[in-house]
Amino acid sequence: MKDMAAHLEKLRTEAEECELISKLATNAIKKELFAKLAAHHRNLADEVERAMKQSRPEV
């Protein structure tokens, strides 16, 4: 579970970095590309988070 948490944190960080690059980009193509990458990383992070919740043992 710790490995999944580490990957989740990495994906969230990557999403934030891509979003920042997108906001600072002056080139429209670069801006759009990094916005898409940010969204993709957020989606992946959401999937990892759902998987972590599903893999928790029932109490």
PyMOL Python script that loads the backbone (N, CA, C, O; Angstrom):
from pymol import cmd

cmd.read_pdbstr("""\
ATOM      1  N   MET A   1       0.821  -1.192   0.000  1.00  0.00           N
ATOM      2  CA  MET A   1       0.000   0.000   0.000  1.00  0.00           C
ATOM      3  C   MET A   1       0.866   1.258   0.000  1.00  0.00           C
ATOM      4  O   MET A   1       0.482   2.284  -0.562  1.00  0.00           O
ATOM      5  N   LYS A   2       2.040   1.170   0.637  1.00  0.00           N
ATOM      6  CA  LYS A   2       2.932   2.326   0.672  1.00  0.00           C
ATOM      7  C   LYS A   2       3.416   2.691  -0.722  1.00  0.00           C
ATOM      8  O   LYS A   2       3.581   3.868  -1.043  1.00  0.00           O
ATOM      9  N   ASP A   3       3.644   1.666  -1.555  1.00  0.00           N
ATOM     10  CA  ASP A   3       4.091   1.945  -2.921  1.00  0.00           C
ATOM     11  C   ASP A   3       3.004   2.667  -3.707  1.00  0.00           C
ATOM     12  O   ASP A   3       3.299   3.552  -4.510  1.00  0.00           O
ATOM     13  N   MET A   4       1.751   2.291  -3.480  1.00  0.00           N
ATOM     14  CA  MET A   4       0.649   2.965  -4.168  1.00  0.00           C
ATOM     15  C   MET A   4       0.516   4.405  -3.681  1.00  0.00           C
ATOM     16  O   MET A   4       0.235   5.306  -4.473  1.00  0.00           O
ATOM     17  N   ALA A   5       0.713   4.623  -2.398  1.00  0.00           N
ATOM     18  CA  ALA A   5       0.646   5.981  -1.849  1.00  0.00           C
ATOM     19  C   ALA A   5       1.764   6.841  -2.423  1.00  0.00           C
ATOM     20  O   ALA A   5       1.562   8.022  -2.706  1.00  0.00           O
ATOM     21  N   ALA A   6       2.935   6.255  -2.592  1.00  0.00           N
ATOM     22  CA  ALA A   6       4.057   6.990  -3.175  1.00  0.00           C
ATOM     23  C   ALA A   6       3.765   7.354  -4.626  1.00  0.00           C
ATOM     24  O   ALA A   6       4.058   8.467  -5.062  1.00  0.00           O
ATOM     25  N   HIS A   7       3.193   6.421  -5.367  1.00  0.00           N
ATOM     26  CA  HIS A   7       2.834   6.693  -6.763  1.00  0.00           C
ATOM     27  C   HIS A   7       1.734   7.754  -6.842  1.00  0.00           C
ATOM     28  O   HIS A   7       1.752   8.612  -7.725  1.00  0.00           O
ATOM     29  N   LEU A   8       0.794   7.690  -5.930  1.00  0.00           N
ATOM     30  CA  LEU A   8      -0.277   8.675  -5.896  1.00  0.00           C
ATOM     31  C   LEU A   8       0.302  10.072  -5.688  1.00  0.00           C
ATOM     32  O   LEU A   8      -0.068  11.014  -6.389  1.00  0.00           O
ATOM     33  N   GLU A   9       1.197  10.198  -4.736  1.00  0.00           N
ATOM     34  CA  GLU A   9       1.830  11.490  -4.460  1.00  0.00           C
ATOM     35  C   GLU A   9       2.619  11.981  -5.667  1.00  0.00           C
ATOM     36  O   GLU A   9       2.580  13.165  -6.002  1.00  0.00           O
ATOM     37  N   LYS A  10       3.330  11.074  -6.315  1.00  0.00           N
ATOM     38  CA  LYS A  10       4.116  11.440  -7.499  1.00  0.00           C
ATOM     39  C   LYS A  10       3.201  11.931  -8.624  1.00  0.00           C
ATOM     40  O   LYS A  10       3.509  12.926  -9.280  1.00  0.00           O
ATOM     41  N   LEU A  11       2.093  11.249  -8.849  1.00  0.00           N
ATOM     42  CA  LEU A  11       1.155  11.656  -9.894  1.00  0.00           C
ATOM     43  C   LEU A  11       0.543  13.022  -9.595  1.00  0.00           C
ATOM     44  O   LEU A  11       0.394  13.848 -10.496  1.00  0.00           O
ATOM     45  N   ARG A  12       0.192  13.258  -8.345  1.00  0.00           N
ATOM     46  CA  ARG A  12      -0.376  14.559  -7.969  1.00  0.00           C
ATOM     47  C   ARG A  12       0.655  15.677  -8.177  1.00  0.00           C
ATOM     48  O   ARG A  12       0.316  16.761  -8.652  1.00  0.00           O
ATOM     49  N   THR A  13       1.908  15.406  -7.819  1.00  0.00           N
ATOM     50  CA  THR A  13       2.977  16.384  -8.014  1.00  0.00           C
ATOM     51  C   THR A  13       3.194  16.662  -9.494  1.00  0.00           C
ATOM     52  O   THR A  13       3.343  17.814  -9.901  1.00  0.00           O
ATOM     53  N   GLU A  14       3.210  15.600 -10.298  1.00  0.00           N
ATOM     54  CA  GLU A  14       3.379  15.760 -11.747  1.00  0.00           C
ATOM     55  C   GLU A  14       2.240  16.590 -12.331  1.00  0.00           C
ATOM     56  O   GLU A  14       2.469  17.433 -13.198  1.00  0.00           O
ATOM     57  N   ALA A  15       1.030  16.359 -11.868  1.00  0.00           N
ATOM     58  CA  ALA A  15      -0.123  17.121 -12.356  1.00  0.00           C
ATOM     59  C   ALA A  15       0.038  18.601 -12.032  1.00  0.00           C
ATOM     60  O   ALA A  15      -0.227  19.460 -12.873  1.00  0.00           O
ATOM     61  N   GLU A  16       0.472  18.893 -10.814  1.00  0.00           N
ATOM     62  CA  GLU A  16       0.676  20.286 -10.416  1.00  0.00           C
ATOM     63  C   GLU A  16       1.765  20.947 -11.251  1.00  0.00           C
ATOM     64  O   GLU A  16       1.618  22.095 -11.672  1.00  0.00           O
ATOM     65  N   GLU A  17       2.860  20.225 -11.490  1.00  0.00           N
ATOM     66  CA  GLU A  17       3.957  20.775 -12.280  1.00  0.00           C
ATOM     67  C   GLU A  17       3.530  21.024 -13.725  1.00  0.00           C
ATOM     68  O   GLU A  17       3.871  22.054 -14.306  1.00  0.00           O
ATOM     69  N   CYS A  18       2.795  20.093 -14.298  1.00  0.00           N
ATOM     70  CA  CYS A  18       2.316  20.260 -15.674  1.00  0.00           C
ATOM     71  C   CYS A  18       1.352  21.438 -15.769  1.00  0.00           C
ATOM     72  O   CYS A  18       1.384  22.199 -16.736  1.00  0.00           O
ATOM     73  N   GLU A  19       0.503  21.583 -14.766  1.00  0.00           N
ATOM     74  CA  GLU A  19      -0.438  22.698 -14.766  1.00  0.00           C
ATOM     75  C   GLU A  19       0.303  24.033 -14.686  1.00  0.00           C
ATOM     76  O   GLU A  19      -0.065  24.992 -15.365  1.00  0.00           O
ATOM     77  N   LEU A  20       1.332  24.095 -13.866  1.00  0.00           N
ATOM     78  CA  LEU A  20       2.127  25.315 -13.752  1.00  0.00           C
ATOM     79  C   LEU A  20       2.822  25.646 -15.070  1.00  0.00           C
ATOM     80  O   LEU A  20       2.817  26.796 -15.509  1.00  0.00           O
ATOM     81  N   ILE A  21       3.416  24.638 -15.693  1.00  0.00           N
ATOM     82  CA  ILE A  21       4.073  24.842 -16.989  1.00  0.00           C
ATOM     83  C   ILE A  21       3.061  25.337 -18.008  1.00  0.00           C
ATOM     84  O   ILE A  21       3.352  26.241 -18.791  1.00  0.00           O
ATOM     85  N   SER A  22       1.882  24.751 -17.997  1.00  0.00           N
ATOM     86  CA  SER A  22       0.832  25.162 -18.926  1.00  0.00           C
ATOM     87  C   SER A  22       0.456  26.629 -18.721  1.00  0.00           C
ATOM     88  O   SER A  22       0.301  27.379 -19.685  1.00  0.00           O
ATOM     89  N   LYS A  23       0.314  27.025 -17.475  1.00  0.00           N
ATOM     90  CA  LYS A  23      -0.070  28.405 -17.176  1.00  0.00           C
ATOM     91  C   LYS A  23       1.013  29.402 -17.568  1.00  0.00           C
ATOM     92  O   LYS A  23       0.712  30.527 -17.966  1.00  0.00           O
ATOM     93  N   LEU A  24       2.274  28.989 -17.457  1.00  0.00           N
ATOM     94  CA  LEU A  24       3.385  29.897 -17.747  1.00  0.00           C
ATOM     95  C   LEU A  24       3.813  29.881 -19.209  1.00  0.00           C
ATOM     96  O   LEU A  24       4.554  30.760 -19.650  1.00  0.00           O
ATOM     97  N   ALA A  25       3.355  28.897 -19.952  1.00  0.00           N
ATOM     98  CA  ALA A  25       3.775  28.756 -21.354  1.00  0.00           C
ATOM     99  C   ALA A  25       3.238  29.905 -22.200  1.00  0.00           C
ATOM    100  O   ALA A  25       2.103  30.352 -22.036  1.00  0.00           O
ATOM    101  N   THR A  26       4.090  30.365 -23.108  1.00  0.00           N
ATOM    102  CA  THR A  26       3.669  31.419 -24.036  1.00  0.00           C
ATOM    103  C   THR A  26       3.248  30.820 -25.369  1.00  0.00           C
ATOM    104  O   THR A  26       2.496  31.435 -26.125  1.00  0.00           O
ATOM    105  N   ASN A  27       3.728  29.636 -25.649  1.00  0.00           N
ATOM    106  CA  ASN A  27       3.396  28.926 -26.883  1.00  0.00           C
ATOM    107  C   ASN A  27       2.062  28.195 -26.679  1.00  0.00           C
ATOM    108  O   ASN A  27       1.912  27.429 -25.727  1.00  0.00           O
ATOM    109  N   ALA A  28       1.113  28.433 -27.561  1.00  0.00           N
ATOM    110  CA  ALA A  28      -0.226  27.841 -27.420  1.00  0.00           C
ATOM    111  C   ALA A  28      -0.192  26.317 -27.456  1.00  0.00           C
ATOM    112  O   ALA A  28      -0.930  25.664 -26.719  1.00  0.00           O
ATOM    113  N   ILE A  29       0.651  25.753 -28.300  1.00  0.00           N
ATOM    114  CA  ILE A  29       0.737  24.289 -28.400  1.00  0.00           C
ATOM    115  C   ILE A  29       1.276  23.708 -27.099  1.00  0.00           C
ATOM    116  O   ILE A  29       0.756  22.711 -26.597  1.00  0.00           O
ATOM    117  N   LYS A  30       2.318  24.331 -26.555  1.00  0.00           N
ATOM    118  CA  LYS A  30       2.905  23.868 -25.292  1.00  0.00           C
ATOM    119  C   LYS A  30       1.891  24.023 -24.156  1.00  0.00           C
ATOM    120  O   LYS A  30       1.771  23.142 -23.303  1.00  0.00           O
ATOM    121  N   LYS A  31       1.173  25.126 -24.146  1.00  0.00           N
ATOM    122  CA  LYS A  31       0.156  25.381 -23.121  1.00  0.00           C
ATOM    123  C   LYS A  31      -0.909  24.280 -23.141  1.00  0.00           C
ATOM    124  O   LYS A  31      -1.273  23.739 -22.097  1.00  0.00           O
ATOM    125  N   GLU A  32      -1.400  23.958 -24.331  1.00  0.00           N
ATOM    126  CA  GLU A  32      -2.431  22.926 -24.483  1.00  0.00           C
ATOM    127  C   GLU A  32      -1.895  21.547 -24.112  1.00  0.00           C
ATOM    128  O   GLU A  32      -2.575  20.776 -23.433  1.00  0.00           O
ATOM    129  N   LEU A  33      -0.689  21.238 -24.552  1.00  0.00           N
ATOM    130  CA  LEU A  33      -0.087  19.940 -24.263  1.00  0.00           C
ATOM    131  C   LEU A  33       0.044  19.716 -22.763  1.00  0.00           C
ATOM    132  O   LEU A  33      -0.349  18.667 -22.254  1.00  0.00           O
ATOM    133  N   PHE A  34       0.591  20.693 -22.058  1.00  0.00           N
ATOM    134  CA  PHE A  34       0.801  20.512 -20.627  1.00  0.00           C
ATOM    135  C   PHE A  34      -0.506  20.550 -19.839  1.00  0.00           C
ATOM    136  O   PHE A  34      -0.592  19.952 -18.767  1.00  0.00           O
ATOM    137  N   ALA A  35      -1.511  21.233 -20.344  1.00  0.00           N
ATOM    138  CA  ALA A  35      -2.836  21.187 -19.711  1.00  0.00           C
ATOM    139  C   ALA A  35      -3.414  19.778 -19.836  1.00  0.00           C
ATOM    140  O   ALA A  35      -4.000  19.258 -18.887  1.00  0.00           O
ATOM    141  N   LYS A  36      -3.246  19.163 -21.006  1.00  0.00           N
ATOM    142  CA  LYS A  36      -3.715  17.783 -21.208  1.00  0.00           C
ATOM    143  C   LYS A  36      -2.945  16.814 -20.320  1.00  0.00           C
ATOM    144  O   LYS A  36      -3.528  15.900 -19.737  1.00  0.00           O
ATOM    145  N   LEU A  37      -1.628  17.017 -20.218  1.00  0.00           N
ATOM    146  CA  LEU A  37      -0.821  16.146 -19.359  1.00  0.00           C
ATOM    147  C   LEU A  37      -1.242  16.282 -17.897  1.00  0.00           C
ATOM    148  O   LEU A  37      -1.308  15.285 -17.177  1.00  0.00           O
ATOM    149  N   ALA A  38      -1.526  17.497 -17.459  1.00  0.00           N
ATOM    150  CA  ALA A  38      -1.976  17.711 -16.083  1.00  0.00           C
ATOM    151  C   ALA A  38      -3.282  16.963 -15.830  1.00  0.00           C
ATOM    152  O   ALA A  38      -3.436  16.299 -14.805  1.00  0.00           O
ATOM    153  N   ALA A  39      -4.213  17.072 -16.762  1.00  0.00           N
ATOM    154  CA  ALA A  39      -5.495  16.375 -16.622  1.00  0.00           C
ATOM    155  C   ALA A  39      -5.293  14.861 -16.603  1.00  0.00           C
ATOM    156  O   ALA A  39      -5.937  14.152 -15.830  1.00  0.00           O
ATOM    157  N   HIS A  40      -4.407  14.380 -17.449  1.00  0.00           N
ATOM    158  CA  HIS A  40      -4.132  12.942 -17.516  1.00  0.00           C
ATOM    159  C   HIS A  40      -3.540  12.446 -16.191  1.00  0.00           C
ATOM    160  O   HIS A  40      -3.950  11.407 -15.674  1.00  0.00           O
ATOM    161  N   HIS A  41      -2.581  13.190 -15.651  1.00  0.00           N
ATOM    162  CA  HIS A  41      -1.980  12.798 -14.373  1.00  0.00           C
ATOM    163  C   HIS A  41      -3.014  12.830 -13.245  1.00  0.00           C
ATOM    164  O   HIS A  41      -2.994  11.971 -12.363  1.00  0.00           O
ATOM    165  N   ARG A  42      -3.911  13.812 -13.269  1.00  0.00           N
ATOM    166  CA  ARG A  42      -4.964  13.855 -12.244  1.00  0.00           C
ATOM    167  C   ARG A  42      -5.892  12.649 -12.368  1.00  0.00           C
ATOM    168  O   ARG A  42      -6.293  12.069 -11.359  1.00  0.00           O
ATOM    169  N   ASN A  43      -6.233  12.269 -13.597  1.00  0.00           N
ATOM    170  CA  ASN A  43      -7.084  11.091 -13.805  1.00  0.00           C
ATOM    171  C   ASN A  43      -6.402   9.825 -13.304  1.00  0.00           C
ATOM    172  O   ASN A  43      -7.032   8.986 -12.661  1.00  0.00           O
ATOM    173  N   LEU A  44      -5.122   9.692 -13.599  1.00  0.00           N
ATOM    174  CA  LEU A  44      -4.377   8.524 -13.125  1.00  0.00           C
ATOM    175  C   LEU A  44      -4.321   8.505 -11.597  1.00  0.00           C
ATOM    176  O   LEU A  44      -4.479   7.452 -10.979  1.00  0.00           O
ATOM    177  N   ALA A  45      -4.097   9.661 -10.999  1.00  0.00           N
ATOM    178  CA  ALA A  45      -4.057   9.745  -9.537  1.00  0.00           C
ATOM    179  C   ALA A  45      -5.406   9.347  -8.943  1.00  0.00           C
ATOM    180  O   ALA A  45      -5.459   8.647  -7.931  1.00  0.00           O
ATOM    181  N   ASP A  46      -6.480   9.786  -9.563  1.00  0.00           N
ATOM    182  CA  ASP A  46      -7.821   9.409  -9.090  1.00  0.00           C
ATOM    183  C   ASP A  46      -8.029   7.901  -9.171  1.00  0.00           C
ATOM    184  O   ASP A  46      -8.625   7.307  -8.273  1.00  0.00           O
ATOM    185  N   GLU A  47      -7.541   7.282 -10.242  1.00  0.00           N
ATOM    186  CA  GLU A  47      -7.659   5.824 -10.391  1.00  0.00           C
ATOM    187  C   GLU A  47      -6.863   5.097  -9.313  1.00  0.00           C
ATOM    188  O   GLU A  47      -7.338   4.113  -8.744  1.00  0.00           O
ATOM    189  N   VAL A  48      -5.660   5.577  -9.033  1.00  0.00           N
ATOM    190  CA  VAL A  48      -4.835   4.961  -7.987  1.00  0.00           C
ATOM    191  C   VAL A  48      -5.534   5.106  -6.642  1.00  0.00           C
ATOM    192  O   VAL A  48      -5.569   4.162  -5.852  1.00  0.00           O
ATOM    193  N   GLU A  49      -6.087   6.277  -6.382  1.00  0.00           N
ATOM    194  CA  GLU A  49      -6.788   6.506  -5.122  1.00  0.00           C
ATOM    195  C   GLU A  49      -7.995   5.571  -4.975  1.00  0.00           C
ATOM    196  O   GLU A  49      -8.224   5.015  -3.901  1.00  0.00           O
ATOM    197  N   ARG A  50      -8.757   5.402  -6.048  1.00  0.00           N
ATOM    198  CA  ARG A  50      -9.899   4.464  -6.014  1.00  0.00           C
ATOM    199  C   ARG A  50      -9.418   3.034  -5.754  1.00  0.00           C
ATOM    200  O   ARG A  50     -10.027   2.300  -4.976  1.00  0.00           O
ATOM    201  N   ALA A  51      -8.331   2.647  -6.406  1.00  0.00           N
ATOM    202  CA  ALA A  51      -7.793   1.299  -6.215  1.00  0.00           C
ATOM    203  C   ALA A  51      -7.341   1.099  -4.774  1.00  0.00           C
ATOM    204  O   ALA A  51      -7.526   0.025  -4.201  1.00  0.00           O
ATOM    205  N   MET A  52      -6.752   2.131  -4.196  1.00  0.00           N
ATOM    206  CA  MET A  52      -6.312   2.033  -2.801  1.00  0.00           C
ATOM    207  C   MET A  52      -7.510   1.850  -1.872  1.00  0.00           C
ATOM    208  O   MET A  52      -7.455   1.056  -0.933  1.00  0.00           O
ATOM    209  N   LYS A  53      -8.583   2.579  -2.130  1.00  0.00           N
ATOM    210  CA  LYS A  53      -9.781   2.466  -1.292  1.00  0.00           C
ATOM    211  C   LYS A  53     -10.414   1.084  -1.420  1.00  0.00           C
ATOM    212  O   LYS A  53     -10.891   0.520  -0.435  1.00  0.00           O
ATOM    213  N   GLN A  54     -10.416   0.538  -2.641  1.00  0.00           N
ATOM    214  CA  GLN A  54     -11.009  -0.779  -2.869  1.00  0.00           C
ATOM    215  C   GLN A  54     -10.174  -1.900  -2.265  1.00  0.00           C
ATOM    216  O   GLN A  54     -10.712  -2.941  -1.887  1.00  0.00           O
ATOM    217  N   SER A  55      -8.872  -1.698  -2.173  1.00  0.00           N
ATOM    218  CA  SER A  55      -8.005  -2.767  -1.677  1.00  0.00           C
ATOM    219  C   SER A  55      -7.885  -2.772  -0.158  1.00  0.00           C
ATOM    220  O   SER A  55      -7.265  -3.669   0.415  1.00  0.00           O
ATOM    221  N   ARG A  56      -8.478  -1.768   0.500  1.00  0.00           N
ATOM    222  CA  ARG A  56      -8.459  -1.757   1.965  1.00  0.00           C
ATOM    223  C   ARG A  56      -9.340  -2.875   2.481  1.00  0.00           C
ATOM    224  O   ARG A  56     -10.443  -3.087   1.976  1.00  0.00           O
ATOM    225  N   PRO A  57      -8.861  -3.588   3.480  1.00  0.00           N
ATOM    226  CA  PRO A  57      -9.697  -4.663   4.041  1.00  0.00           C
ATOM    227  C   PRO A  57     -10.901  -4.081   4.774  1.00  0.00           C
ATOM    228  O   PRO A  57     -10.814  -3.025   5.400  1.00  0.00           O
ATOM    229  N   GLU A  58     -12.008  -4.780   4.686  1.00  0.00           N
ATOM    230  CA  GLU A  58     -13.228  -4.364   5.382  1.00  0.00           C
ATOM    231  C   GLU A  58     -13.028  -4.528   6.876  1.00  0.00           C
ATOM    232  O   GLU A  58     -12.441  -5.512   7.327  1.00  0.00           O
ATOM    233  N   VAL A  59     -13.514  -3.570   7.640  1.00  0.00           N
ATOM    234  CA  VAL A  59     -13.353  -3.616   9.101  1.00  0.00           C
ATOM    235  C   VAL A  59     -14.605  -4.114   9.750  1.00  0.00           C
ATOM    236  O   VAL A  59     -14.664  -4.222  10.974  1.00  0.00           O
TER     237      VAL A  59
END
""", "prot")
cmd.dss("prot")
cmd.show_as("cartoon", "prot")
cmd.util.cbc("prot")
cmd.orient("prot")
